[in-house]
């Protein structure tokens, strides 16, 4: 079993912000691949389904991004999912919208919380989903918490059509 975690912030206020691209990607996977309805569990929203022969749980923590480790830890312990079977989908300023890169460990505050809650273990995958950069570090907070334009949201949704490129997260 695999656990896909989408990072974002809960509530309508944040629903289509760039920082919530992880939530958007999981919503699209759930819709495109006929996953079960979302339900509240593990301090988040959870659904399950299959991608080919692989059983996958989708988790959107409702603990706010920087505290995502609580939700991820609860789900992983309950289902006995090893860290190397977890993939975290999150926004990436250093990639253009629509681009994605698979990497292992590291990253921003939401990822650091997952690492800290897992005794410093960085042996999980992360799918970095490009949101672009505003060009000035002082503008980053407002940029990531701003509603993404429709074209950027379409690009975020297109990643579900490219699952064969996700490499080792299906291995």
DSSP file (Angstrom, degrees, kcal/mol; ACC not computed):
  #  RESIDUE AA STRUCTURE BP1 BP2  ACC     N-H-->O    O-->H-N    N-H-->O    O-->H-N    TCO  KAPPA ALPHA  PHI   PSI    X-CA   Y-CA   Z-CA
    1    1 A X              0   0    0      0, 0.0     2,-0.3     0, 0.0    55,-0.2   0.000 360.0 360.0 360.0 143.5    0.0    0.0    0.0
    2    2 A X  E     -a   56   0A   0     53,-2.3    55,-2.7    79,-0.1     2,-0.5  -0.842 360.0-148.0-112.7 151.6    1.1    3.6   -0.8
    3    3 A X  E     -ab  57  86A   0     82,-2.2    84,-2.6    -2,-0.3     2,-0.5  -0.978   9.6-166.7-120.2 117.5    0.2    6.8    1.0
    4    4 A X  E     -ab  58  87A   0     53,-3.1    55,-2.6    -2,-0.5     2,-0.5  -0.916   8.4-165.1-101.8 126.8    0.0    9.9   -1.1
    5    5 A X  E     -ab  59  88A   0     82,-3.0    84,-3.7    -2,-0.5     2,-0.5  -0.950   6.2-157.0-115.7 126.3   -0.1   13.1    1.0
    6    6 A X  E     -ab  60  89A   0     53,-2.5    55,-0.6    -2,-0.5     2,-0.3  -0.897  14.1-143.3-100.8 128.3   -1.2   16.4   -0.4
    7    7 A X        +     0   0    0     82,-2.7    15,-0.9    -2,-0.5    16,-0.9  -0.714  44.5 107.4 -92.7 143.5    0.1   19.5    1.5
    8    8 A X        -     0   0    0     -2,-0.3     2,-0.4    14,-0.2    12,-0.2  -0.957  64.3 -81.6 178.2-170.8   -2.1   22.5    1.8
    9    9 A X        -     0   0    0     -2,-0.3     8,-0.1     5,-0.2     5,-0.1  -0.955  44.3-116.8-118.9 139.5   -4.1   24.5    4.3
   10   10 A X        +     0   0    0     -2,-0.4     4,-0.1     3,-0.1     3,-0.1  -0.301  65.6  49.2 -75.8 156.9   -7.7   23.6    5.2
   11   11 A X  S >> S-     0   0    0      1,-0.1     3,-1.2     2,-0.1     4,-0.6   0.051  88.2 -81.7 101.5 156.0  -10.8   25.7    4.6
   12   12 A X  G >4 S+     0   0    0      1,-0.3     3,-0.7     2,-0.2     4,-0.3   0.794 118.6  69.2 -61.2 -30.8  -12.5   27.6    1.8
   13   13 A X  G 34 S+     0   0    0      1,-0.2    -1,-0.3     2,-0.1     3,-0.1   0.822 113.0  29.0 -58.1 -32.3  -10.2   30.6    2.4
   14   14 A X  G X4 S+     0   0    0     -3,-1.2     3,-2.2    -4,-0.1    -1,-0.2   0.428  86.3 116.4-106.8  -2.0   -7.2   28.6    1.1
   15   15 A X  T << S+     0   0    0     -3,-0.7    -1,-0.1    -4,-0.6    -2,-0.1   0.751  87.6  22.7 -48.4 -43.0   -8.9   26.3   -1.4
   16   16 A X  T 3  S+     0   0    0     -4,-0.3   132,-3.0    -3,-0.1    -1,-0.3   0.110  90.5 129.2-116.8  23.4   -7.4   27.4   -4.6
   17   17 A X  B X   -G  147   0B   0     -3,-2.2     3,-1.5   130,-0.3   130,-0.2  -0.387  70.0-116.4 -72.1 155.3   -4.2   29.0   -3.4
   18   18 A X  G >  S+     0   0    0    128,-1.7     3,-1.6   125,-0.4   127,-0.2   0.862 115.5  63.0 -59.0 -36.0   -0.9   28.1   -4.9
   19   19 A X  G 3  S+     0   0    0    125,-2.7     3,-0.4     1,-0.3    72,-0.4   0.697  98.0  59.2 -63.1 -17.7    0.2   26.7   -1.5
   20   20 A X  G <>  +     0   0    0     -3,-1.5     4,-2.2   124,-0.3     3,-0.4   0.135  64.8 114.6 -98.6  18.6   -2.7   24.1   -1.8
   21   21 A X  H <> S+     0   0    0     -3,-1.6     4,-2.5     1,-0.2    -1,-0.2   0.817  72.9  60.2 -61.1 -29.3   -1.5   22.5   -5.1
   22   22 A X  H  > S+     0   0    0    -15,-0.9     4,-1.9    -3,-0.4    -1,-0.2   0.915 106.7  45.6 -63.0 -42.6   -0.9   19.3   -3.1
   23   23 A X  H  > S+     0   0    0    -16,-0.9     4,-2.6    -3,-0.4    -2,-0.2   0.927 112.0  52.3 -62.8 -45.0   -4.6   19.2   -2.2
   24   24 A X  H  X S+     0   0    0     -4,-2.2     4,-2.0     1,-0.2    -2,-0.2   0.902 108.3  50.6 -59.7 -42.3   -5.6   20.0   -5.8
   25   25 A X  H  X S+     0   0    0     -4,-2.5     4,-2.3     1,-0.2    -1,-0.2   0.920 111.8  46.6 -63.5 -44.1   -3.5   17.2   -7.2
   26   26 A X  H  X S+     0   0    0     -4,-1.9     4,-2.8     1,-0.2     5,-0.2   0.894 109.4  54.7 -67.3 -38.1   -5.0   14.6   -4.8
   27   27 A X  H  X S+     0   0    0     -4,-2.6     4,-2.1     1,-0.2    -1,-0.2   0.910 110.6  46.9 -58.1 -40.9   -8.6   15.8   -5.5
   28   28 A X  H  X S+     0   0    0     -4,-2.0     4,-3.3     2,-0.2     5,-0.3   0.906 110.8  50.3 -69.7 -41.9   -7.9   15.3   -9.2
   29   29 A X  H  X S+     0   0    0     -4,-2.3     4,-2.2     1,-0.2     6,-0.2   0.944 111.1  50.1 -59.3 -47.2   -6.4   11.8   -8.7
   30   30 A X  H  <>S+     0   0    0     -4,-2.8     5,-2.2     1,-0.2     4,-0.3   0.906 116.2  41.9 -58.0 -43.1   -9.4   10.8   -6.6
   31   31 A X  H ><5S+     0   0    0     -4,-2.1     3,-0.9    -5,-0.2    -2,-0.2   0.947 116.1  46.5 -70.4 -49.1  -11.8   12.1   -9.3
   32   32 A X  H 3<5S+     0   0    0     -4,-3.3    -2,-0.2     1,-0.2    -1,-0.2   0.798 120.1  38.3 -66.5 -29.3   -9.9   10.7  -12.3
   33   33 A X  T 3<5S-     0   0    0     -4,-2.2    17,-0.4    -5,-0.3    -1,-0.2   0.221 109.1-113.7-112.2  14.1   -9.4    7.3  -10.8
   34   34 A X  T < 5 +     0   0    0     -3,-0.9    -3,-0.2    -4,-0.3    -4,-0.1   0.861  48.0 177.7  63.3  41.0  -12.7    6.7   -9.0
   35   35 A X      < -     0   0    0     -5,-2.2    14,-0.2    -6,-0.2    -1,-0.1  -0.240  37.3 -85.9 -69.9 165.1  -11.4    6.7   -5.4
   36   36 A X        -     0   0    0     12,-3.0    -1,-0.1     1,-0.1     3,-0.1  -0.137  59.1 -79.3 -62.7 165.3  -13.8    6.3   -2.5
   37   37 A X        -     0   0    0      1,-0.1    11,-0.2    10,-0.1    -1,-0.1  -0.334  54.9 -97.8 -64.0 152.7  -15.5    9.4   -1.1
   38   38 A X        -     0   0    0      9,-0.1     2,-0.3    -3,-0.1     9,-0.2  -0.462  46.2-178.6 -69.4 142.3  -13.4   11.6    1.3
   39   39 A X  E     -C   46   0A   0      7,-2.0     7,-3.0    -2,-0.1     2,-0.5  -0.970  33.2 -99.6-140.0 156.5  -13.9   11.0    5.0
   40   40 A X  E     +C   45   0A   0     -2,-0.3     2,-0.3     5,-0.2     5,-0.2  -0.647  60.9 132.7 -79.9 124.5  -12.4   12.6    8.1
   41   41 A X  E >   +C   44   0A   0      3,-2.4     3,-0.7    -2,-0.5    34,-0.1  -0.940  56.6  18.0-167.2 148.0   -9.7   10.5    9.7
   42   42 A X  T 3  S-     0   0    0     -2,-0.3    33,-0.2     1,-0.3    32,-0.2   0.854 127.5 -59.3  56.8  41.2   -6.1   10.9   11.0
   43   43 A X  T 3  S+     0   0    0      1,-0.2    19,-2.7    18,-0.1    20,-0.3   0.887 126.6  59.9  56.1  39.7   -6.5   14.7   11.5
   44   44 A X  E <  S-CD  41  61A   0     -3,-0.7    -3,-2.4    17,-0.3     2,-0.5  -0.921  94.9 -76.9-166.2-170.3   -7.2   15.0    7.8
   45   45 A X  E     -CD  40  60A   0     15,-2.1    15,-2.7    -2,-0.3     2,-0.4  -0.950  48.4-172.2-109.5 130.9   -9.4   13.9    4.8
   46   46 A X  E     +CD  39  59A   0     -7,-3.0    -7,-2.0    -2,-0.5     2,-0.3  -0.950  14.7 163.1-129.1 141.1   -8.7   10.4    3.6
   47   47 A X  E     - D   0  58A   0     11,-1.9    11,-3.1    -2,-0.4     2,-0.3  -0.947  17.4-150.9-145.1 168.7   -9.9    8.4    0.6
   48   48 A X  E     + D   0  57A   0     -2,-0.3   -12,-3.0     9,-0.2     2,-0.3  -0.964  25.8 129.1-143.8 158.4   -8.6    5.2   -1.1
   49   49 A X  E     - D   0  56A   0      7,-2.2     7,-2.9    -2,-0.3     2,-0.4  -0.920  46.5 -78.1-175.9-160.4   -8.5    3.5   -4.4
   50   50 A X  E     - D   0  55A   0    -17,-0.4     2,-0.5    -2,-0.3     5,-0.2  -0.969  12.9-162.8-130.0 142.8   -6.2    1.8   -6.8
   51   51 A X  E >  S- D   0  54A   0      3,-2.5     3,-1.6    -2,-0.4     2,-0.4  -0.917  79.8 -51.0-118.0  99.4   -3.8    3.0   -9.4
   52   52 A X  T 3  S-     0   0    0     -2,-0.5     0, 0.0     1,-0.2     0, 0.0  -0.593 123.3 -19.9  66.9-126.3   -3.3   -0.1  -11.5
   53   53 A X  T 3  S+     0   0    0     -2,-0.4     2,-0.5    -3,-0.1    -1,-0.2   0.407 117.7  99.7 -90.6   1.3   -2.5   -2.9   -9.2
   54   54 A X  E <   - D   0  51A   0     -3,-1.6    -3,-2.5   -53,-0.0     2,-0.4  -0.788  67.4-138.7-101.5 125.4   -1.4   -0.7   -6.3
   55   55 A X  E     - D   0  50A   0     -2,-0.5   -53,-2.3    -5,-0.2     2,-0.4  -0.651  28.4-170.9 -76.9 131.7   -3.7    0.2   -3.4
   56   56 A X  E     -aD   2  49A   0     -7,-2.9    -7,-2.2    -2,-0.4     2,-0.4  -0.987  18.2-156.4-131.9 133.9   -3.3    3.9   -2.6
   57   57 A X  E     -aD   3  48A   0    -55,-2.7   -53,-3.1    -2,-0.4     2,-0.5  -0.914  13.5-152.2-102.6 135.0   -4.5    6.0    0.3
   58   58 A X  E     -aD   4  47A   0    -11,-3.1   -11,-1.9    -2,-0.4     2,-0.4  -0.929  14.4-172.0-107.3 131.8   -4.8    9.7   -0.3
   59   59 A X  E     -aD   5  46A   0    -55,-2.6   -53,-2.5    -2,-0.5     2,-0.6  -0.987  17.1-174.6-131.6 126.7   -4.5   12.0    2.7
   60   60 A X  E     -aD   6  45A   0    -15,-2.7   -15,-2.1    -2,-0.4   -53,-0.1  -0.910  27.7-139.3-115.1  99.6   -5.1   15.8    2.9
   61   61 A X  E     - D   0  44A   0    -55,-0.6   -17,-0.3    -2,-0.6     3,-0.3  -0.286  10.7-160.6 -59.3 140.5   -4.0   16.8    6.5
   62   62 A X  S    S+     0   0    0    -19,-2.7   -18,-0.2     1,-0.2    -1,-0.1   0.064  72.9  92.3-106.4  22.6   -6.3   19.4    8.1
   63   63 A X  S    S-     0   0    0    -20,-0.3    -1,-0.2     1,-0.2     4,-0.1   0.274 103.5 -97.8 -95.5   8.9   -3.7   20.4   10.6
   64   64 A X    >   -     0   0    0     -3,-0.3     3,-2.0     1,-0.1   -55,-0.2   0.314  43.6 -83.6  71.8 148.8   -2.4   23.3    8.4
   65   65 A X  G >  S+     0   0    0      1,-0.3     3,-1.8     2,-0.2     4,-0.2   0.845 124.8  56.5 -53.6 -46.1    0.7   22.7    6.2
   66   66 A X  G 3  S+     0   0    0      1,-0.3    -1,-0.3     2,-0.1     3,-0.1   0.539 112.0  44.0 -72.3  -3.6    3.4   23.3    8.8
   67   67 A X  G X> S+     0   0    0     -3,-2.0     3,-1.4     1,-0.1     4,-0.5   0.048  74.3 121.3-121.9  24.1    1.9   20.7   11.2
   68   68 A X  H <>  +     0   0    0     -3,-1.8     4,-2.3     1,-0.3     3,-0.3   0.729  57.3  77.1 -62.1 -24.6    1.3   18.0    8.6
   69   69 A X  H 3> S+     0   0    0      1,-0.2     4,-2.5     2,-0.2    -1,-0.3   0.809  87.2  59.9 -59.4 -31.1    3.5   15.5   10.3
   70   70 A X  H <> S+     0   0    0     -3,-1.4     4,-2.0     2,-0.2    -1,-0.2   0.957 110.6  39.5 -60.5 -50.9    0.8   14.8   12.9
   71   71 A X  H  X S+     0   0    0     -4,-0.5     4,-2.2    -3,-0.3     5,-0.2   0.922 117.1  48.8 -66.4 -46.2   -1.7   13.6   10.3
   72   72 A X  H  X S+     0   0    0     -4,-2.3     4,-2.7     1,-0.2     5,-0.2   0.914 111.0  51.1 -61.6 -44.0    0.9   11.7    8.2
   73   73 A X  H  X S+     0   0    0     -4,-2.5     4,-2.5    -5,-0.2     5,-0.2   0.912 109.9  49.1 -61.3 -44.0    2.3    9.9   11.3
   74   74 A X  H  X S+     0   0    0     -4,-2.0     4,-2.3    -5,-0.2    -1,-0.2   0.935 114.5  44.5 -61.7 -47.0   -1.1    8.8   12.5
   75   75 A X  H  X S+     0   0    0     -4,-2.2     4,-2.3   -33,-0.2    -2,-0.2   0.924 114.7  48.4 -65.0 -44.8   -2.1    7.4    9.1
   76   76 A X  H  X>S+     0   0    0     -4,-2.7     5,-2.3    -5,-0.2     4,-0.6   0.906 113.9  46.1 -64.7 -42.3    1.3    5.7    8.5
   77   77 A X  H ><5S+     0   0    0     -4,-2.5     3,-0.7    -5,-0.2    -1,-0.2   0.936 112.7  49.9 -65.3 -45.8    1.3    4.1   11.9
   78   78 A X  H 3<5S+     0   0    0     -4,-2.3    -2,-0.2    -5,-0.2    -1,-0.2   0.918 120.5  34.7 -59.8 -45.6   -2.3    2.9   11.7
   79   79 A X  H 3<5S-     0   0    0     -4,-2.3    -1,-0.2    -5,-0.2    -2,-0.2   0.400 106.4-124.7 -92.1   2.5   -1.8    1.3    8.2
   80   80 A X  T <<5 +     0   0    0     -3,-0.7     2,-0.6    -4,-0.6    -3,-0.2   0.913  49.0 167.0  54.3  46.5    1.8    0.2    8.9
   81   81 A X      < -     0   0    0     -5,-2.3    -1,-0.2    -6,-0.2    -2,-0.1  -0.835  32.4-131.2 -94.6 118.5    3.0    2.1    5.8
   82   82 A X    >   -     0   0    0     -2,-0.6     3,-2.3     1,-0.1     4,-0.1  -0.322  22.3-112.3 -67.3 153.6    6.8    2.4    5.8
   83   83 A X  G >  S+     0   0    0      1,-0.3     3,-1.9     2,-0.2    42,-0.4   0.827 115.0  63.1 -57.3 -34.9    8.2    5.9    5.1
   84   84 A X  G 3  S+     0   0    0      1,-0.3    -1,-0.3    40,-0.2    40,-0.1   0.525  98.5  57.7 -72.8  -1.3    9.6    4.8    1.7
   85   85 A X  G <  S+     0   0    0     -3,-2.3   -82,-2.2    39,-0.0     2,-0.4   0.221  89.6  93.9-105.9  10.9    6.0    4.1    0.6
   86   86 A X  E <   -b    3   0A   0     -3,-1.9    39,-2.4    37,-0.3     2,-0.4  -0.886  52.8-171.3-106.7 133.5    4.9    7.7    1.3
   87   87 A X  E     -be   4 125A   0    -84,-2.6   -82,-3.0    -2,-0.4     2,-0.5  -0.994   9.0-154.7-124.2 127.2    4.9   10.4   -1.4
   88   88 A X  E     -be   5 126A   0     37,-2.4    39,-2.7    -2,-0.4     2,-0.5  -0.892   4.1-154.2-104.5 124.3    4.2   14.0   -0.4
   89   89 A X  E     +be   6 127A   0    -84,-3.7   -82,-2.7    -2,-0.5     2,-0.3  -0.858  31.3 153.8 -97.0 124.4    2.7   16.3   -3.1
   90   90 A X  E     - e   0 128A   0     37,-2.1    39,-3.2    -2,-0.5   -70,-0.1  -0.964  44.5 -87.1-150.5 165.1    3.6   19.9   -2.5
   91   91 A X  E     - e   0 129A   0    -72,-0.4     2,-0.4    -2,-0.3    39,-0.2  -0.383  33.6-161.5 -72.2 149.6    4.1   23.3   -4.1
   92   92 A X  E >   - e   0 130A   0     37,-2.0    39,-2.2     3,-0.2     3,-1.2  -0.927  14.0-167.0-139.9 112.5    7.6   24.3   -5.4
   93   93 A X  T 3  S+     0   0    0     -2,-0.4    -1,-0.1     1,-0.2     4,-0.1   0.806  87.4  62.9 -63.7 -31.5    8.6   27.9   -6.1
   94   94 A X  T 3  S+     0   0    0     38,-0.1     2,-0.4     2,-0.1    -1,-0.2   0.381  95.5  69.8 -82.9   5.2   11.7   26.9   -8.0
   95   95 A X  S <  S-     0   0    0     -3,-1.2    37,-2.9    34,-0.1    36,-0.7  -0.961  86.3-114.0-121.9 142.8    9.7   25.1  -10.8
   96   96 A X    >   -     0   0    0     -2,-0.4     3,-2.2    35,-0.2    34,-0.3  -0.339  51.0 -79.8 -66.8 152.2    7.5   26.7  -13.4
   97   97 A X  T 3  S+     0   0    0      1,-0.3    34,-0.2    34,-0.2    -1,-0.1  -0.281 120.4  24.8 -53.3 136.2    3.8   26.0  -13.2
   98   98 A X  T 3  S+     0   0    0     32,-0.9    -1,-0.3     1,-0.4     2,-0.2   0.227  98.6 110.8  90.4 -12.9    3.0   22.6  -14.8
   99   99 A X    <   -     0   0    0     -3,-2.2    31,-3.2     2,-0.0    -1,-0.4  -0.622  44.8-174.7 -90.4 153.3    6.5   21.2  -14.1
  100  100 A X  E     -F  129   0A   0     -2,-0.2     2,-0.4    29,-0.2    29,-0.2  -0.993  10.5-169.1-146.8 153.2    7.1   18.5  -11.6
  101  101 A X  E     -F  128   0A   0     27,-1.7    27,-2.9    -2,-0.3     2,-0.5  -0.995  17.8-137.5-143.5 135.8   10.1   16.7  -10.1
  102  102 A X  E     +F  127   0A   0     -2,-0.4     2,-0.3    25,-0.2    25,-0.2  -0.805  35.8 160.1 -92.5 132.8   10.3   13.7   -7.9
  103  103 A X  E     -F  126   0A   0     23,-2.4    23,-2.9    -2,-0.5     2,-0.4  -0.893  35.2-116.7-143.9 169.8   12.8   13.9   -5.1
  104  104 A X  E     -F  125   0A   0     -2,-0.3    21,-0.2    21,-0.2    19,-0.1  -0.963  65.0 -30.0-118.3 133.0   13.5   12.3   -1.7
  105  105 A X  S    S+     0   0    0     19,-2.2    21,-0.1    -2,-0.4    18,-0.1   0.112  89.5  70.0  64.6-176.2   13.4   14.0    1.7
  106  106 A X        +     0   0    0      5,-0.1     2,-0.2     1,-0.1    -1,-0.1   0.112  48.8 112.2  66.9-176.0   14.1   17.7    2.6
  107  107 A X        -     0   0    0      4,-0.1    -1,-0.1     5,-0.0     5,-0.0  -0.691  58.3 -16.7 115.9-162.7   12.0   20.8    1.7
  108  108 A X  S >> S-     0   0    0     -2,-0.2     4,-2.6     3,-0.1     3,-0.6   0.080  79.2 -73.7 -79.3-171.9    9.9   23.5    3.4
  109  109 A X  H 3> S+     0   0    0      1,-0.3     4,-2.1     2,-0.2     5,-0.2   0.834 128.0  53.2 -57.6 -40.8    8.3   23.7    6.8
  110  110 A X  H 3> S+     0   0    0      1,-0.2     4,-1.3     2,-0.2    -1,-0.3   0.894 113.5  44.2 -62.4 -38.5    5.5   21.2    6.1
  111  111 A X  H <> S+     0   0    0     -3,-0.6     4,-2.3     2,-0.2    -2,-0.2   0.887 109.9  55.2 -71.9 -39.7    8.0   18.6    5.0
  112  112 A X  H  X S+     0   0    0     -4,-2.6     4,-2.9     1,-0.2    -2,-0.2   0.868 104.9  54.4 -61.6 -35.4   10.3   19.3    7.9
  113  113 A X  H  X S+     0   0    0     -4,-2.1     4,-2.3     2,-0.2    -1,-0.2   0.897 107.6  49.5 -66.2 -38.7    7.4   18.6   10.3
  114  114 A X  H  X S+     0   0    0     -4,-1.3     4,-0.8     2,-0.2    -2,-0.2   0.933 113.1  47.3 -62.7 -45.0    6.9   15.2    8.7
  115  115 A X  H ><>S+     0   0    0     -4,-2.3     5,-2.4     1,-0.2     3,-0.8   0.928 112.4  49.1 -61.2 -46.6   10.6   14.5    9.0
  116  116 A X  H ><5S+     0   0    0     -4,-2.9     3,-1.1     1,-0.3    -1,-0.2   0.878 109.5  51.2 -63.2 -38.5   10.6   15.7   12.7
  117  117 A X  H 3<5S+     0   0    0     -4,-2.3    -1,-0.3     1,-0.3    -2,-0.2   0.651 108.1  55.1 -73.3 -13.9    7.6   13.6   13.5
  118  118 A X  T X<5S-     0   0    0     -3,-0.8     3,-1.8    -4,-0.8    -1,-0.3  -0.130 125.8 -97.1-110.4  35.2    9.3   10.6   12.0
  119  119 A X  T < 5S-     0   0    0     -3,-1.1    -3,-0.2     1,-0.3    -2,-0.1   0.803  78.6 -56.4  57.6  34.9   12.5   10.8   14.1
  120  120 A X  T 3 <S+     0   0    0     -5,-2.4     2,-0.3     1,-0.3    -1,-0.3   0.473  93.0 151.0  81.6   1.3   14.4   12.7   11.4
  121  121 A X    <   -     0   0    0     -3,-1.8    -1,-0.3    -6,-0.5    -3,-0.1  -0.529  23.4-178.1 -71.5 126.6   13.9   10.0    8.8
  122  122 A X        +     0   0    0     -2,-0.3     2,-1.8    -3,-0.1    -1,-0.1   0.150  42.4 121.4-107.3  16.4   13.9   11.6    5.3
  123  123 A X        +     0   0    0    -19,-0.1     2,-0.3    -8,-0.1   -37,-0.3  -0.236  47.7  99.7 -83.6  50.4   13.3    8.3    3.4
  124  124 A X  S    S-     0   0    0     -2,-1.8   -19,-2.2   -40,-0.1     2,-0.2  -0.905  70.7-114.8-127.4 161.3   10.0    9.4    1.7
  125  125 A X  E     -eF  87 104A   0    -39,-2.4   -37,-2.4   -42,-0.4     2,-0.4  -0.624  23.2-163.2 -91.4 152.0    9.3   10.7   -1.8
  126  126 A X  E     -eF  88 103A   0    -23,-2.9   -23,-2.4    -2,-0.2     2,-0.8  -0.991  11.5-150.0-136.0 132.3    8.1   14.1   -2.6
  127  127 A X  E     -eF  89 102A   0    -39,-2.7   -37,-2.1    -2,-0.4     2,-0.6  -0.874  17.9-150.6-100.7 106.0    6.6   15.2   -5.8
  128  128 A X  E     -eF  90 101A   0    -27,-2.9   -27,-1.7    -2,-0.8     2,-0.6  -0.674   9.1-159.1 -81.1 118.7    7.5   18.9   -6.2
  129  129 A X  E     -eF  91 100A   0    -39,-3.2   -37,-2.0    -2,-0.6   -29,-0.2  -0.892  20.0-120.5-106.7 118.1    4.7   20.6   -8.2
  130  130 A X  E     +e   92   0A   0    -31,-3.2   -32,-0.9    -2,-0.6   -37,-0.2  -0.278  40.4 160.9 -64.2 133.5    5.8   23.9   -9.8
  131  131 A X        -     0   0    0    -39,-2.2   -34,-0.2   -36,-0.7   -35,-0.2   0.338  47.5-126.9-124.0  -2.4    4.0   27.1   -9.0
  132  132 A X        -     0   0    0    -37,-2.9     2,-0.4   -40,-0.9    -1,-0.1  -0.038  23.6 -87.8  76.2 173.4    6.7   29.5  -10.2
  133  133 A X        -     0   0    0    -39,-0.1     4,-0.1     1,-0.1     7,-0.0  -0.943  17.4-133.8-123.5 141.8    8.3   32.3   -8.3
  134  134 A X        -     0   0    0     -2,-0.4    -1,-0.1     2,-0.2     3,-0.1   0.605  47.7-115.0 -72.6  -8.3    7.1   35.9   -8.0
  135  135 A X  S    S+     0   0    0      1,-0.0     2,-0.4     2,-0.0    -1,-0.1   0.291  92.3  69.3  96.6 -11.1   10.6   37.2   -8.6
  136  136 A X  S >  S-     0   0    0      1,-0.1     3,-1.9     0, 0.0     4,-0.4  -0.980  72.1-140.9-144.1 127.1   11.2   38.8   -5.2
  137  137 A X  G >  S+     0   0    0     -2,-0.4     3,-1.1     1,-0.3     4,-0.4   0.797 102.2  62.3 -58.6 -30.0   11.6   36.9   -1.9
  138  138 A X  G 3  S+     0   0    0      1,-0.2     4,-0.3     2,-0.1    -1,-0.3   0.693 102.8  51.1 -69.2 -17.6    9.5   39.6   -0.1
  139  139 A X  G <> S+     0   0    0     -3,-1.9     4,-2.2     1,-0.1    -1,-0.2   0.491  82.9  94.4 -96.0  -4.8    6.5   38.7   -2.3
  140  140 A X  H <> S+     0   0    0     -3,-1.1     4,-2.9    -4,-0.4     5,-0.3   0.909  80.6  51.2 -60.2 -49.2    6.6   34.9   -1.7
  141  141 A X  H  > S+     0   0    0     -4,-0.4     4,-1.6     1,-0.2    -1,-0.2   0.937 115.4  41.3 -57.5 -50.0    4.1   34.7    1.2
  142  142 A X  H  4 S+     0   0    0     -4,-0.3    -1,-0.2     1,-0.2     4,-0.2   0.869 114.3  54.8 -64.6 -35.3    1.4   36.7   -0.6
  143  143 A X  H >< S+     0   0    0     -4,-2.2     3,-1.1     1,-0.2  -125,-0.4   0.941 110.4  42.5 -64.5 -49.0    2.1   34.9   -3.8
  144  144 A X  H 3< S+     0   0    0     -4,-2.9  -125,-2.7     1,-0.2  -124,-0.3   0.785 115.9  49.6 -71.8 -25.1    1.7   31.3   -2.4
  145  145 A X  T 3< S+     0   0    0     -4,-1.6     2,-0.3    -5,-0.3    -1,-0.2   0.317  93.5  97.3 -95.5   8.8   -1.4   32.3   -0.4
  146  146 A X  S <  S-     0   0    0     -3,-1.1  -128,-1.7    -4,-0.2  -127,-0.2  -0.713  90.1 -93.9 -94.7 147.4   -3.0   34.0   -3.4
  147  147 A X  B     -G   17   0B   0     -2,-0.3  -130,-0.3  -130,-0.2     2,-0.2  -0.389  44.1-120.5 -59.2 130.8   -5.6   32.1   -5.6
  148  148 A X        -     0   0    0   -132,-3.0    -1,-0.1     1,-0.1     5,-0.1  -0.516  30.8-105.2 -72.4 139.1   -3.8   30.5   -8.5
  149  149 A X    >>  -     0   0    0     -2,-0.2     4,-2.0     1,-0.1     3,-0.5  -0.242  34.6-104.7 -59.9 156.5   -5.0   31.7  -11.9
  150  150 A X  H 3> S+     0   0    0      1,-0.2     4,-2.4     2,-0.2     5,-0.2   0.872 119.9  54.6 -53.0 -44.1   -7.2   29.2  -13.8
  151  151 A X  H 3> S+     0   0    0      1,-0.2     4,-2.1     2,-0.2    -1,-0.2   0.891 108.0  49.5 -61.9 -38.9   -4.4   28.2  -16.2
  152  152 A X  H <> S+     0   0    0     -3,-0.5     4,-2.2     2,-0.2    -1,-0.2   0.896 110.0  51.0 -65.9 -39.3   -2.1   27.3  -13.3
  153  153 A X  H  X S+     0   0    0     -4,-2.0     4,-2.0     2,-0.2    -2,-0.2   0.888 108.9  51.7 -65.3 -37.6   -4.9   25.2  -11.7
  154  154 A X  H  X S+     0   0    0     -4,-2.4     4,-1.5     2,-0.2    -2,-0.2   0.910 109.2  50.1 -62.9 -42.1   -5.4   23.4  -15.0
  155  155 A X  H  X S+     0   0    0     -4,-2.1     4,-0.5     1,-0.2    -2,-0.2   0.897 108.6  52.7 -63.0 -40.0   -1.6   22.7  -15.2
  156  156 A X  H >< S+     0   0    0     -4,-2.2     3,-1.0     1,-0.2     4,-0.3   0.900 109.5  49.0 -62.0 -40.5   -1.8   21.3  -11.6
  157  157 A X  H >< S+     0   0    0     -4,-2.0     3,-1.2     1,-0.2     4,-0.3   0.778  98.2  69.4 -70.1 -25.8   -4.6   19.0  -12.6
  158  158 A X  H >< S+     0   0    0     -4,-1.5     3,-1.4     1,-0.3     4,-0.3   0.695  79.3  78.3 -68.8 -16.6   -2.8   17.7  -15.6
  159  159 A X  G X< S+     0   0    0     -3,-1.0     3,-1.5    -4,-0.5    -1,-0.3   0.808  82.7  64.8 -63.8 -26.9   -0.2   15.9  -13.5
  160  160 A X  G X  S+     0   0    0     -3,-1.2     3,-0.8     1,-0.3    -1,-0.3   0.772  96.2  57.5 -67.8 -22.1   -2.6   13.1  -12.9
  161  161 A X  G <  S+     0   0    0     -3,-1.4    -1,-0.3    -4,-0.3     3,-0.2   0.590 103.4  54.9 -79.9 -10.6   -2.5   12.3  -16.6
  162  162 A X  G X   +     0   0    0     -3,-1.5     3,-2.4    -4,-0.3     4,-0.2  -0.031  63.2 129.8-112.5  30.0    1.2   11.8  -16.4
  163  163 A X  G X   +     0   0    0     -3,-0.8     3,-1.8     1,-0.3    -1,-0.2   0.767  64.5  68.7 -60.5 -25.0    1.4    9.2  -13.6
  164  164 A X  G >  S+     0   0    0      1,-0.3     3,-0.6    -3,-0.2    -1,-0.3   0.735  95.3  57.7 -65.6 -18.5    3.7    7.0  -15.7
  165  165 A X  G <  S+     0   0    0     -3,-2.4    -1,-0.3     1,-0.2    -2,-0.2   0.493  80.3  88.2 -85.1  -4.4    6.3    9.6  -15.2
  166  166 A X  G X  S-     0   0    0     -3,-1.8     3,-1.5    -4,-0.2    -1,-0.2   0.532  71.3-176.3 -77.4  -3.4    6.2    9.4  -11.4
  167  167 A X  G X   +     0   0    0     -3,-0.6     3,-2.0     1,-0.3     4,-0.3  -0.172  59.0  19.7  55.0-122.6    8.8    6.6  -11.5
  168  168 A X  G >  S+     0   0    0      1,-0.3     3,-0.8     2,-0.2    -1,-0.3   0.565 105.3  78.6 -67.7 -11.6    9.7    5.0   -8.2
  169  169 A X  G <  S+     0   0    0     -3,-1.5    -1,-0.3     1,-0.2    -2,-0.1   0.721 102.2  42.4 -70.5 -14.5    6.6    6.0   -6.3
  170  170 A X  G <         0   0    0     -3,-2.0    -1,-0.2     1,-0.1    -2,-0.2   0.464 360.0 360.0-101.2  -4.0    4.8    3.2   -8.2
  171  171 A X    <         0   0    0     -3,-0.8    -2,-0.1    -4,-0.3    -1,-0.1   0.470 360.0 360.0 -75.5 360.0    7.7    0.7   -7.8
